[in-house]
């Protein structure tokens, strides 16, 4: 799991609207999942999920036309975390978590590319996330300016 956490917020920060993660990633598998979470971290360290989402590699371009991936090739994934409206209070931190599984929230992916629900083999997938100039993984976080 990758975890990105802001420093302590100096003022209330409103996030209202669609939250989307754009991810550039490679996998050793022919099919895999990528999950994302937006999390509110309280001053005492407790972390509360705000929204989350998942993308299965074979459905990265279309739900109706699945396409397996070539192992170790870099693909762009869109993880739709859906909509939210929350005020992250001063003293809190904003966290983004990226993983390859969130079972039992989302059904597991056995990483084989075989038909879903009919596979008994499990393959470990080695994931690489890119975040550089050429492959700028990022989150789209609709921050609403607040009046003082």
C-alpha positions in Angstrom: 0.0 0.0 0.0 1.1 3.5 -0.8 0.1 6.2 1.7 0.3 9.9 1.0 -0.5 12.2 3.9 -0.6 16.0 4.0 1.0 18.0 6.8 -1.4 19.2 9.5 -4.0 21.5 8.0 -3.7 25.1 9.2 -7.3 25.9 8.2 -10.6 24.2 7.4 -10.4 22.7 3.9 -13.7 21.9 2.0 -13.7 19.2 -0.6 -17.0 19.0 -2.6 -17.5 17.2 -5.9 -16.1 14.2 -7.7 -12.8 12.8 -6.4 -10.7 10.9 -9.0 -7.3 9.3 -8.9 -5.3 9.1 -12.2 -2.8 6.4 -11.8 0.1 5.3 -14.1 1.0 1.8 -13.2 2.6 -1.5 -14.3 1.9 -5.0 -13.1 3.5 -8.4 -13.4 0.0 -9.8 -13.9 -2.3 -9.9 -16.9 -5.1 -8.5 -14.8 -5.1 -6.9 -11.4 -6.9 -4.3 -9.4 -6.0 -0.8 -8.1 -7.9 0.8 -5.3 -7.9 4.3 -3.9 -9.1 5.9 -0.7 -9.5 9.4 0.5 -9.1 9.5 4.3 -9.6 12.1 7.1 -6.8 11.8 9.7 -7.8 13.3 13.0 -5.3 14.9 15.4 -5.3 11.8 17.6 -4.2 9.7 14.7 -7.5 8.0 14.0 -8.2 7.7 10.3 -11.7 7.7 8.8 -12.5 6.7 5.2 -14.3 9.4 3.3 -14.7 7.8 -0.2 -13.0 4.9 -2.1 -13.0 3.3 -5.4 -11.5 0.5 -7.5 -10.5 -0.2 -11.1 -10.0 -3.7 -12.5 -7.2 -3.6 -15.2 -9.2 -5.6 -17.7 -12.0 -2.9 -17.5 -9.8 0.2 -17.6 -11.1 1.3 -21.0 -14.5 -0.3 -21.1 -16.8 -2.4 -18.9 -18.3 -4.1 -22.0 -15.0 -4.9 -23.8 -12.5 -6.3 -21.3 -8.8 -6.2 -22.3 -6.1 -7.9 -20.4 -2.8 -6.0 -19.9 0.7 -6.8 -21.0 2.8 -7.5 -17.9 5.3 -4.8 -17.0 3.8 -2.3 -19.5 2.7 1.1 -18.1 -1.0 1.9 -18.3 -3.2 4.8 -17.2 -6.0 4.0 -14.8 -8.8 6.1 -13.6 -10.1 5.3 -10.1 -13.4 7.0 -9.6 -13.9 7.6 -5.9 -17.3 9.2 -6.6 -18.6 12.3 -5.0 -18.2 13.7 -1.5 -18.7 16.9 0.4 -16.6 17.2 3.6 -14.7 19.8 5.5 -11.3 18.6 6.7 -11.0 20.6 9.9 -7.9 22.5 10.9 -5.6 20.2 12.8 -6.6 17.2 10.6 -4.6 15.8 7.7 -5.7 14.5 4.3 -4.6 11.1 3.3 -4.7 9.2 0.0 -4.1 5.4 0.0 -3.4 3.3 -3.1 -3.5 -0.4 -2.9 -4.1 -3.5 -5.1 -6.9 -4.9 -3.0 -9.6 -3.8 -0.6 -11.2 -7.2 0.1 -13.9 -7.6 1.4 -15.1 -4.2 0.3 -14.3 -5.1 -3.3 -14.2 -8.6 -4.7 -10.7 -10.0 -4.9 -8.8 -10.3 -8.2 -6.8 -13.5 -8.5 -4.5 -11.7 -11.1 -4.7 -14.6 -13.7 -7.0 -13.0 -16.3 -9.2 -16.0 -16.3 -13.0 -15.6 -16.1 -14.1 -14.0 -12.8 -15.5 -16.3 -10.2 -14.3 -19.5 -12.0 -10.6 -19.5 -11.1 -9.0 -21.4 -8.3 -5.4 -20.3 -9.1 -4.0 -17.2 -7.3 -1.0 -15.3 -8.7 0.9 -12.7 -6.7 1.0 -9.4 -8.7 4.0 -7.1 -8.3 2.8 -3.5 -8.8 4.8 -0.4 -9.8 3.2 3.0 -9.5 4.8 5.9 -11.5 4.6 9.5 -10.5 7.1 11.6 -12.5 6.9 14.1 -15.3 6.2 11.5 -18.0 3.7 9.5 -15.9 2.1 12.0 -13.5 -0.1 9.9 -11.2 -2.3 12.3 -9.2 -5.5 12.9 -7.4 -8.2 15.3 -8.6 -9.5 16.8 -5.3 -12.1 19.5 -5.8 -11.2 22.0 -3.0 -13.7 24.8 -2.5 -12.3 28.1 -1.4 -13.8 29.2 2.0 -14.2 32.7 3.2 -12.4 33.6 6.3 
